Amino acid sequence: MLAKLGLSSLLLVTLAVCDPEGHPWQHPLPTDRKSEQTLFKDRRLTSSLGRSPCPGVNALANHGYLPRNGRNISLEQFITGITEGYNYDTNFTIFAVDVYQNFTTTGYNNTLNLNDLEHHATNLSVLSPPQFLASTTAASAAMTAAHFQNDTISISDAARARKDRFAAAKAVNPEFTPSILSSLGETALFLKTMQGQDKETKTEYVKILFREERIPFDEGYKRSNVAITNGDLGKIAGDVAIAWLELELGQ
């Protein structure tokens, strides 16, 4: 029977990973889910596949919580997908989508393509390389390898990673001007999202999200059973800011 399957069918069988929520992981590029290889070699390829600079959003599309083609996504689809995948409060999703609405390339003001998120992204991101010279996935993997060595990621670990990321960007571009608030928000997002129902954020979960753009259900991740709010993110961002300041002051 396998002999009768076409190559494309075999590829889909190989890439589809069933998770407890019934949303199989399927990456838009033919790649082994355990591979360390760079999934996106440049920004143009990322855009052509309907993906964003954010591994967390891409993972939702790779699992089918958002349309897998990453195209023409409505606010209602974002609300449903982000709620089902990570259990974020509706107000957070409305706010996040509204930030990007002016950058839509769909031809309609009520939908977005995932690659429209590029227009608001900058080289300040700890998830993105300076001047977008390499892939988001590669930069994310490098960051986790360099800073996140323990089983869980502390606020101090996250603050140090952010601080070093800014220093790397500054080395490449001396005129680099960071957006501290956006940067803190990004850090709070991955810490809180991958914490799920655990008391702390597991390093393994973050590495899988960054490297494979996959929600680590197979490894035991469970989305938060309480809706994540803007207030939750603000609390974490504030804690990271304090830890970052202490690092800057050499305390």
C-alpha contacts under 8 A as a table, 3 or more apart, distances in Angstrom:
res1	aa1	res2	aa2	distance
1	M	4	K	5.37
1	M	5	L	6.99
2	L	5	L	5.24
3	A	6	G	7.91
5	L	9	S	6.03
5	L	10	L	6.47
6	G	9	S	5.26
6	G	10	L	6.38
7	L	10	L	5.15
7	L	11	L	6.20
8	S	11	L	5.02
8	S	12	L	6.30
9	S	12	L	5.17
9	S	13	V	6.29
10	L	13	V	5.08
10	L	14	T	6.17
11	L	14	T	5.03
11	L	15	L	6.14
11	L	30	P	7.21
12	L	15	L	5.16
12	L	16	A	5.88
12	L	26	Q	7.47
13	V	16	A	5.45
14	T	17	V	7.83
15	L	25	W	6.99
15	L	26	Q	5.19
15	L	27	H	6.80
15	L	30	P	7.50
15	L	31	T	7.53
15	L	32	D	7.14
15	L	33	R	7.21
16	A	24	P	5.31
16	A	25	W	5.26
16	A	26	Q	4.96
17	V	24	P	4.76
17	V	25	W	4.93
17	V	26	Q	6.93
18	C	22	G	6.18
18	C	23	H	6.29
18	C	24	P	4.24
18	C	25	W	6.65
19	D	22	G	5.55
19	D	23	H	6.03
19	D	24	P	5.87
19	D	25	W	7.59
19	D	217	F	5.75
19	D	218	D	6.17
20	P	23	H	7.69
20	P	217	F	6.60
20	P	218	D	7.61
23	H	63	H	5.15
23	H	64	G	6.05
23	H	65	Y	7.29
24	P	62	N	7.97
24	P	63	H	5.40
24	P	64	G	7.35
25	W	62	N	5.43
25	W	63	H	4.46
25	W	64	G	7.60
25	W	214	R	6.63
26	Q	62	N	5.19
26	Q	63	H	6.37
27	H	30	P	7.00
27	H	31	T	7.40
27	H	62	N	5.42
28	P	49	L	6.70
28	P	62	N	7.32
29	L	39	L	7.16
31	T	35	S	7.05
31	T	39	L	7.38
32	D	35	S	5.14
33	R	212	E	6.25
34	K	212	E	7.47
35	S	212	E	7.93
36	E	211	R	7.14
38	T	41	K	6.30
38	T	135	S	7.19
38	T	137	T	6.48
38	T	138	A	5.60
39	L	135	S	7.86
39	L	137	T	6.76
39	L	138	A	7.86
39	L	212	E	7.77
40	F	43	R	7.34
40	F	45	L	6.54
40	F	46	T	6.05
40	F	135	S	5.51
40	F	136	T	7.49
40	F	137	T	6.85
40	F	138	A	7.98
41	K	45	L	7.03
41	K	134	A	6.73
41	K	135	S	5.59
42	D	45	L	5.66
42	D	46	T	6.66
42	D	133	L	7.51
42	D	134	A	6.16
42	D	135	S	5.61
43	R	46	T	5.03
43	R	47	S	6.35
43	R	132	F	7.27
43	R	134	A	7.90
43	R	135	S	6.82
44	R	47	S	5.20
44	R	48	S	6.26
45	L	48	S	5.09
45	L	49	L	6.33
46	T	49	L	5.40
46	T	50	G	6.61
46	T	51	R	5.46
46	T	52	S	6.93
46	T	115	N	7.54
47	S	50	G	5.19
47	S	51	R	5.72
47	S	52	S	7.08
47	S	115	N	5.26
48	S	51	R	7.64
49	L	69	N	7.13
49	L	70	G	7.62
50	G	69	N	5.81
50	G	70	G	4.55
50	G	71	R	6.33
50	G	113	N	6.77
50	G	114	L	5.77
50	G	115	N	5.65
51	R	58	N	5.89
51	R	70	G	6.06
51	R	114	L	5.19
51	R	115	N	5.16
52	S	55	P	7.49
52	S	57	V	7.09
52	S	58	N	6.31
52	S	114	L	5.02
52	S	115	N	4.50
52	S	116	D	7.22
52	S	117	L	5.77
52	S	118	E	6.30
53	P	115	N	7.47
53	P	117	L	6.96
53	P	118	E	6.16
53	P	121	A	7.25
53	P	127	L	7.99
53	P	128	S	7.29
53	P	136	T	6.15
54	C	57	V	5.52
54	C	58	N	6.27
54	C	127	L	7.44
54	C	136	T	7.66
55	P	58	N	4.98
55	P	59	A	5.96
55	P	136	T	7.80
55	P	137	T	7.27
55	P	209	L	6.38
55	P	210	F	5.64
55	P	213	E	5.19
56	G	59	A	5.16
56	G	60	L	6.61
56	G	190	F	7.67
56	G	209	L	6.66
56	G	210	F	7.70
56	G	213	E	6.71
57	V	60	L	5.23
57	V	61	A	6.71
58	N	61	A	5.15
58	N	62	N	6.12
58	N	114	L	7.99
58	N	213	E	6.13
59	A	62	N	4.86
59	A	63	H	6.15
59	A	209	L	7.14
59	A	213	E	4.59
59	A	214	R	4.88
59	A	215	I	6.17
60	L	63	H	5.25
60	L	64	G	6.15
60	L	65	Y	5.06
60	L	66	L	5.62
60	L	81	G	6.99
60	L	82	I	7.38
60	L	85	G	6.57
60	L	214	R	7.87
60	L	215	I	7.72
61	A	64	G	4.91
61	A	65	Y	5.75
61	A	66	L	4.51
61	A	67	P	5.68
61	A	68	R	4.73
61	A	69	N	7.41
61	A	70	G	6.49
62	N	65	Y	7.78
62	N	66	L	7.92
62	N	68	R	5.92
62	N	213	E	7.37
62	N	214	R	6.98
63	H	66	L	7.62
63	H	68	R	7.50
63	H	214	R	7.39
63	H	215	I	7.79
64	G	67	P	5.77
64	G	68	R	5.43
65	Y	68	R	7.96
65	Y	80	T	7.66
65	Y	81	G	4.45
65	Y	82	I	7.27
65	Y	84	E	7.01
65	Y	85	G	6.36
66	L	70	G	7.15
66	L	73	I	7.59
66	L	77	Q	6.64
66	L	78	F	6.73
66	L	81	G	5.29
66	L	82	I	7.95
67	P	70	G	5.44
67	P	71	R	6.90
67	P	73	I	7.06
70	G	73	I	7.11
70	G	113	N	5.76
70	G	114	L	5.26
70	G	115	N	7.73
71	R	106	T	7.87
71	R	112	L	6.82
71	R	113	N	4.46
71	R	114	L	6.53
72	N	106	T	6.14
72	N	111	T	5.23
72	N	112	L	5.20
72	N	113	N	5.26
73	I	77	Q	6.12
73	I	78	F	6.88
73	I	111	T	5.05
73	I	112	L	5.14
73	I	113	N	6.21
73	I	114	L	7.90
74	S	77	Q	5.15
74	S	78	F	6.35
74	S	110	N	6.08
74	S	111	T	4.45
74	S	112	L	6.61
75	L	78	F	5.01
75	L	79	I	6.12
75	L	94	I	7.19
75	L	97	V	6.97
75	L	110	N	7.02
75	L	111	T	6.77
76	E	79	I	5.08
76	E	80	T	6.17
77	Q	80	T	5.15
77	Q	81	G	5.90
78	F	81	G	5.15
78	F	82	I	5.84
78	F	93	T	6.98
78	F	97	V	7.84
79	I	82	I	5.49
79	I	83	T	5.94
79	I	90	T	6.12
79	I	93	T	5.87
79	I	94	I	7.40
80	T	83	T	5.24
80	T	84	E	6.01
81	G	84	E	5.24
81	G	85	G	5.87
82	I	85	G	5.17
82	I	86	Y	5.62
82	I	87	N	6.32
82	I	88	Y	6.19
82	I	93	T	7.33
83	T	86	Y	5.56
83	T	87	N	3.98
83	T	88	Y	5.11
83	T	89	D	6.97
83	T	90	T	7.43
84	E	87	N	5.72
85	G	223	R	6.96
86	Y	193	T	6.40
86	Y	196	G	7.70
86	Y	223	R	5.18
86	Y	224	S	6.71
87	N	223	R	6.43
87	N	224	S	6.14
87	N	225	N	7.29
87	N	226	V	7.19
87	N	227	A	5.16
87	N	228	I	6.29
88	Y	92	F	6.64
88	Y	93	T	7.14
88	Y	227	A	5.15
88	Y	228	I	4.51
88	Y	229	T	6.36
89	D	92	F	5.48
89	D	93	T	6.86
89	D	227	A	5.16
89	D	228	I	5.40
89	D	229	T	5.25
89	D	230	N	7.87
90	T	93	T	5.22
90	T	94	I	6.26
91	N	94	I	5.14
91	N	95	F	6.16
91	N	229	T	7.59
91	N	230	N	7.78
92	F	95	F	5.20
92	F	96	A	6.09
92	F	229	T	6.31
92	F	230	N	5.83
93	T	96	A	5.04
93	T	97	V	6.02
94	I	97	V	5.39
94	I	98	D	6.08
95	F	98	D	5.20
95	F	99	V	6.56
96	A	99	V	5.44
96	A	100	Y	7.23
97	V	100	Y	5.51
97	V	101	Q	6.25
98	D	101	Q	5.08
98	D	102	N	7.86
99	V	102	N	7.37
100	Y	103	F	5.46
100	Y	104	T	6.99
100	Y	112	L	7.97
100	Y	116	D	7.28
100	Y	117	L	6.38
100	Y	119	H	7.93
100	Y	120	H	6.89
101	Q	104	T	5.56
101	Q	109	N	6.68
101	Q	110	N	7.38
101	Q	111	T	7.58
101	Q	112	L	6.93
102	N	109	N	7.53
103	F	116	D	6.04
103	F	117	L	7.66
103	F	119	H	6.44
103	F	120	H	7.91
104	T	107	G	7.11
104	T	108	Y	7.32
104	T	109	N	6.76
104	T	111	T	6.97
104	T	112	L	5.17
104	T	113	N	6.80
104	T	116	D	5.76
105	T	108	Y	7.62
105	T	112	L	6.91
105	T	113	N	6.87
105	T	116	D	6.63
106	T	109	N	7.80
106	T	111	T	6.58
106	T	112	L	6.11
106	T	113	N	6.51
108	Y	111	T	5.93
109	N	112	L	7.93
112	L	116	D	6.53
113	N	116	D	5.33
113	N	117	L	7.75
114	L	117	L	5.82
115	N	118	E	5.62
116	D	119	H	5.86
116	D	120	H	7.99
117	L	120	H	5.74
117	L	121	A	6.52
118	E	121	A	4.96
118	E	122	T	7.96
121	A	125	S	7.67
122	T	125	S	6.43
122	T	131	Q	7.97
123	N	128	S	6.24
123	N	129	P	6.38
123	N	130	P	5.08
123	N	131	Q	5.40
123	N	132	F	6.53
123	N	169	A	7.14
124	L	128	S	7.36
124	L	130	P	7.33
124	L	165	R	7.69
124	L	166	F	6.46
124	L	169	A	7.03
124	L	177	T	7.98
124	L	178	P	5.55
124	L	179	S	6.84
124	L	183	S	6.81
125	S	128	S	5.03
125	S	129	P	7.41
125	S	165	R	7.65
125	S	183	S	6.13
125	S	186	E	7.51
126	V	129	P	7.49
126	V	139	A	7.97
126	V	140	S	7.30
126	V	143	M	7.63
126	V	161	A	7.34
126	V	162	R	5.80
126	V	165	R	5.58
126	V	166	F	7.67
126	V	183	S	7.41
126	V	186	E	7.93
126	V	187	T	7.86
127	L	136	T	5.96
127	L	137	T	7.60
127	L	139	A	6.16
127	L	140	S	4.96
127	L	143	M	7.83
128	S	132	F	6.57
128	S	135	S	7.20
128	S	136	T	4.72
128	S	137	T	7.84
128	S	139	A	5.75
128	S	140	S	6.84
129	P	132	F	5.15
129	P	133	L	6.31
129	P	134	A	5.99
129	P	135	S	7.05
129	P	136	T	6.49
129	P	139	A	5.52
129	P	169	A	7.58
130	P	133	L	6.41
130	P	168	A	7.30
130	P	169	A	4.93
130	P	172	V	6.74
130	P	173	N	7.84
131	Q	169	A	7.83
132	F	135	S	6.93
132	F	136	T	7.70
134	A	138	A	6.86
134	A	139	A	7.06
135	S	138	A	5.17
135	S	139	A	6.30
136	T	139	A	5.23
136	T	140	S	6.08
137	T	140	S	5.10
137	T	141	A	6.17
137	T	210	F	5.87
137	T	211	R	5.51
137	T	212	E	7.67
137	T	213	E	7.94
138	A	141	A	5.18
138	A	142	A	6.19
138	A	211	R	7.16
139	A	142	A	5.07
139	A	143	M	6.15
140	S	143	M	5.10
140	S	144	T	6.31
140	S	207	K	7.99
140	S	210	F	5.46
140	S	211	R	6.78
141	A	144	T	5.27
141	A	145	A	6.14
141	A	207	K	6.62
141	A	210	F	6.15
141	A	211	R	5.48
142	A	145	A	5.16
142	A	146	A	6.16
143	M	146	A	5.24
143	M	147	H	6.09
143	M	148	F	7.65
143	M	161	A	6.95
144	T	147	H	5.47
144	T	148	F	4.98
144	T	149	Q	7.68
144	T	203	T	7.98
144	T	206	V	7.84
144	T	207	K	6.29
145	A	148	F	6.04
145	A	149	Q	6.90
146	A	149	Q	7.39
147	H	157	D	6.62
147	H	160	R	7.61
147	H	161	A	6.00
148	F	152	T	7.77
148	F	153	I	6.35
148	F	157	D	6.72
148	F	203	T	6.49
149	Q	203	T	7.64
150	N	153	I	6.80
150	N	203	T	6.92
151	D	202	K	5.93
151	D	203	T	5.43
151	D	204	E	7.19
152	T	200	E	6.37
152	T	201	T	5.41
152	T	202	K	4.28
152	T	203	T	4.87
152	T	204	E	7.96
153	I	157	D	5.95
153	I	158	A	6.81
153	I	191	L	7.80
153	I	200	E	7.27
153	I	201	T	5.61
153	I	202	K	6.27
153	I	203	T	5.79
154	S	157	D	5.07
154	S	158	A	6.37
154	S	200	E	7.78
154	S	201	T	7.64
155	I	158	A	5.19
155	I	159	A	6.15
155	I	236	I	8.00
155	I	239	D	6.88
155	I	240	V	5.65
155	I	243	A	6.99
156	S	159	A	5.04
156	S	160	R	6.13
156	S	240	V	7.01
156	S	243	A	5.71
156	S	244	W	7.46
157	D	160	R	5.27
157	D	161	A	6.26
158	A	161	A	5.14
158	A	162	R	6.24
158	A	187	T	6.92
158	A	240	V	7.05
159	A	162	R	5.13
159	A	163	K	6.12
159	A	240	V	5.43
159	A	241	A	7.24
159	A	243	A	5.99
159	A	244	W	4.96
160	R	163	K	5.01
160	R	164	D	6.09
160	R	244	W	6.66
160	R	247	L	7.28
161	A	164	D	5.25
161	A	165	R	6.04
162	R	165	R	5.02
162	R	166	F	6.33
162	R	183	S	7.67
162	R	187	T	7.78
163	K	166	F	5.32
163	K	167	A	6.42
163	K	244	W	6.81
164	D	167	A	4.95
164	D	168	A	6.20
165	R	168	A	5.13
165	R	169	A	6.32
166	F	169	A	5.09
166	F	170	K	6.12
166	F	178	P	7.27
167	A	170	K	5.03
167	A	171	A	6.20
168	A	171	A	5.12
168	A	172	V	6.54
169	A	172	V	5.27
169	A	173	N	6.06
169	A	176	F	6.79
170	K	173	N	4.96
170	K	174	P	4.99
170	K	175	E	7.09
170	K	176	F	5.47
171	A	174	P	6.02
173	N	176	F	5.33
178	P	183	S	7.91
179	S	182	S	5.58
179	S	183	S	6.16
180	I	183	S	5.05
180	I	184	L	6.12
181	L	184	L	5.19
181	L	185	G	6.17
182	S	185	G	5.03
182	S	186	E	6.30
183	S	186	E	5.24
183	S	187	T	6.47
184	L	187	T	5.15
184	L	188	A	6.21
184	L	237	A	5.14
184	L	238	G	7.88
184	L	240	V	6.96
184	L	241	A	6.96
185	G	188	A	5.10
185	G	189	L	6.15
185	G	233	L	7.07
185	G	234	G	7.56
185	G	237	A	5.94
186	E	189	L	5.07
186	E	190	F	6.62
187	T	190	F	5.63
187	T	191	L	6.26
187	T	237	A	7.05
187	T	240	V	7.96
188	A	191	L	5.21
188	A	192	K	5.95
188	A	233	L	5.46
188	A	234	G	7.56
188	A	236	I	5.45
188	A	237	A	5.26
188	A	240	V	7.90
189	L	192	K	5.45
189	L	193	T	5.81
189	L	233	L	6.64
190	F	193	T	5.16
190	F	194	M	5.93
190	F	206	V	7.34
191	L	194	M	5.68
191	L	195	Q	6.10
191	L	201	T	5.99
192	K	195	Q	5.09
192	K	196	G	6.97
192	K	201	T	7.28
192	K	233	L	7.11
192	K	236	I	7.88
193	T	196	G	5.90
193	T	223	R	7.58
193	T	224	S	7.78
194	M	201	T	5.80
194	M	202	K	7.14
194	M	205	Y	6.27
194	M	206	V	6.33
194	M	221	Y	7.64
194	M	223	R	7.81
195	Q	198	D	5.45
195	Q	199	K	6.83
195	Q	200	E	5.63
195	Q	201	T	4.13
195	Q	202	K	6.72
195	Q	223	R	7.99
195	Q	224	S	7.56
196	G	201	T	7.70
196	G	221	Y	6.64
196	G	222	K	5.49
196	G	223	R	4.42
196	G	224	S	4.21
196	G	225	N	7.67
197	Q	221	Y	7.80
197	Q	222	K	5.94
197	Q	223	R	6.12
197	Q	224	S	4.74
197	Q	225	N	6.46
198	D	201	T	6.91
201	T	205	Y	7.69
201	T	206	V	7.84
202	K	205	Y	5.48
202	K	206	V	6.73
203	T	206	V	5.22
203	T	207	K	6.18
204	E	207	K	5.18
204	E	208	I	6.24
205	Y	208	I	5.25
205	Y	209	L	6.22
205	Y	215	I	7.69
205	Y	216	P	5.79
205	Y	219	E	7.68
205	Y	221	Y	7.22
206	V	209	L	5.08
206	V	210	F	6.09
207	K	210	F	5.19
207	K	211	R	5.76
208	I	211	R	5.20
208	I	212	E	5.42
208	I	213	E	6.74
208	I	214	R	6.26
208	I	215	I	7.26
208	I	216	P	6.41
209	L	212	E	5.70
209	L	213	E	4.61
209	L	214	R	5.04
209	L	215	I	5.83
209	L	216	P	6.98
210	F	213	E	5.56
210	F	214	R	7.88
215	I	221	Y	7.61
216	P	219	E	5.38
216	P	220	G	6.73
216	P	221	Y	5.49
217	F	220	G	5.21
217	F	221	Y	4.71
217	F	222	K	6.60
218	D	221	Y	7.21
224	S	227	A	6.72
224	S	228	I	7.39
228	I	232	D	6.31
228	I	233	L	7.78
229	T	232	D	5.19
229	T	233	L	6.64
230	N	233	L	5.18
230	N	234	G	6.08
231	G	234	G	4.94
231	G	235	K	6.22
232	D	235	K	5.30
232	D	236	I	6.60
233	L	236	I	5.25
233	L	237	A	6.06
234	G	237	A	5.01
234	G	238	G	6.07
235	K	238	G	5.19
235	K	239	D	6.37
236	I	239	D	5.06
236	I	240	V	6.20
237	A	240	V	5.12
237	A	241	A	6.12
238	G	241	A	5.00
238	G	242	I	6.36
239	D	242	I	5.25
239	D	243	A	6.33
240	V	243	A	5.07
240	V	244	W	5.96
241	A	244	W	5.01
241	A	245	L	6.14
242	I	245	L	5.12
242	I	246	E	6.27
243	A	246	E	5.09
243	A	247	L	6.34
244	W	247	L	5.09
244	W	248	E	6.28
245	L	248	E	5.00
245	L	249	L	6.16
246	E	249	L	5.07
246	E	250	G	6.10
246	E	251	Q	5.19
247	L	250	G	4.96
247	L	251	Q	5.93
248	E	251	Q	7.73
